[in-house]
C-alpha cells in the first residue's frame, strides 16, 4: 500500500507542477503520423516509403529506399563506388487505401496543433503539386510541417487546426507523378529567412509564387529519424533533436548583426547575446543537406562567405553537400549554389520582418494540458514496470 501511495503522490505532484508552473520553453514533442500508415514505427520500410522509378546501368528498378529522406536518388559510379547524389528533403508515404479504380483514399491529418499558414491549390505552380504548410510552435520556435502532392485540400490559409484534423487527401499532383506512385510527400522544416522574398528577387528572374513558404526557404529535418527517436525517447524536445544532428561543414558569413535564423531559433546560438563589438562574423554549422544546427560568433574578419570546415569525403564534396561545397580532399570552397545559400542565411531583414517569437496563447494553453496528460501516462507506465519488478 505504501508503494501505491508513493506512486499516486508522485503522479499528482507532476501534474500540479506542470499545470501551475506555466509552459516550459522546451517541451517534449507529442506527434502523430500524417496518415494511417504507421509501418515506419514497425520498422517496415517497404510498406511505409513509396518507391521511385529508377533506371541505372540499363536496369529498371523500383527501390522503396528512394522514398526516404536524404541522399537516396540519382546513383553515380565514382572511384569510391556508387554514390547517391540527389537529396530528397522529406519522406514519401505510401497510401494504404485505394478505391476500385486505384485512386488513393488516405486522409492527411495535422501532426500537431498549429495554424495553416500557406495553401497552394494550383497544381502547376509547384513541383509539390497541391500542398499545405502548417506552423507549429515547439521549444519556443516556429516549425513548419509540409504536406504535398495532395489530390484534395480541405483547409484554408489562416485556419486554426488541432492535432488529427483533416488537411486533405493523399494524391499524385505535381511534376512526374501518376496514380500508381501516389504518395504524401511530408516534411518538417525550419525557416531559413523571413526576408526570403528580397533574396529571391536578387537571385532569380522567375516569380516567387509561394512567399516565405517556398521550398527553397524551408530546410527539412530527417523526419523518419525524428519519429523513431521519439518512439525511443518520448521526452525528446525538438531543439535537442536538431542540436544532435551531425554537422558536416561550416560556413563563416561576414555580418555583425543578428542572423535571422538565430533570432527565430535562439537555441542554435552557442553564446546568447554576445557583445556586438566583438562580433564581425558568424560561423554556421550545417548538416550535409544544409540544415543549420549551430551558430557561433567570431571576431574573424572576412569580406565574403567562406567554408571553414568540411567533413572527410572520398568523393567530390558537391555530391555530398547538395552541390553547395565544391572541391575534394583538402581543397574546398563554396560553389555558386553555396554562395547563394550563404547569402540567404546571412541576409538581415528589418526588425519588422523578423518572425514574432511569442507563440499564440491558445497553442501555449493547450500544450500545458497536453504535457500534463503525457506525464500522467508516462508516470503510470513507469510505475507499472516498477510494480512488475517488485
PEGIVEN-V567455 format. One line per field, one symbol per residue. ss: DSSP state (H for helix, E for strand, L for the rest). psi: psi as a letter, one per 20 degrees, with the letter a starting at -180 (. if undefined). burial: 1 if it has 24 or more other ideal C-beta (glycine too) atoms within 12 Angstrom, else 0. A space follows every 50 residues. Layout:
ss: ???
psi: ???
burial: ???
This chain:
ss: LHHHHHHHHHHHHHHHHHHHLLLLLLLLLLLLLLLLLLHHHHLLHHHHEL LLLEEELLEEELLHHHHLLEEEEEEEEELLEEEEEEEELLEEEELLLELL LLLELLEEELLLLEEEEEEELLHHHLLLLEEEEEEEEELLEEEEEEEEEE LEELLLLLLEELLLLEEEELELLLLLLLHHHLEEEEEEEEELLLLHHHHH HHHLLLLLLLHHHLHHHEEELLHHHHHHHHHHLLLLLHHHHHHLLLLLEE EEELLLLLLHHHHHLHHHELLLLLLHHHLLEEEEEELLLLLEEEEEEELL LLLLLEEEEELLLLLLHHHHLLLLEEEELLEEEELHHHHHHHHHHHLLLL HHHLLLLLLLHHHHHHHHHHHHHHHHHHHHHHHHHHHHHL
psi: hhghggggghggggggghhiirqqhoqqqnqrqiriokhgijkmghigpp rqppopkjpprmphhiirqanjrmqqprhjappoippohbqopqqipqah jjpqipppqpirqapoippoiogiiqiibpqppppqopkjqpqopporkq hqpjrqpippqqpiqphapqbkqrpjqrghkproopqpqqpgpikhgggg hihqhrpoijcijphhjopqrnhghghhhhhhnijpqhhgggiiqpphrq pppnpirpqghhghmiihphnplqphhjoiqppppqrhijppiqppqqjp oqiqqqphqqrqpirphhhjkkjhprarcjoqrprghhggghhghipoaq hhipqpipqphhggghhggghhggggghgggghghhhgh.
burial: 00000010001001100100001001111111111010110000100111 11000000000011111111111010000000111011111111100000 00010111111111111111100011011111111111111111111111 11101000001110111111111100100011111111111111111011 00000000011111111111111111111100001111101110101111 11111001111111111110000000001011111111111111111100 00001111010010111111111111000001111001111111111110 0001100010001001110111011101100010000000
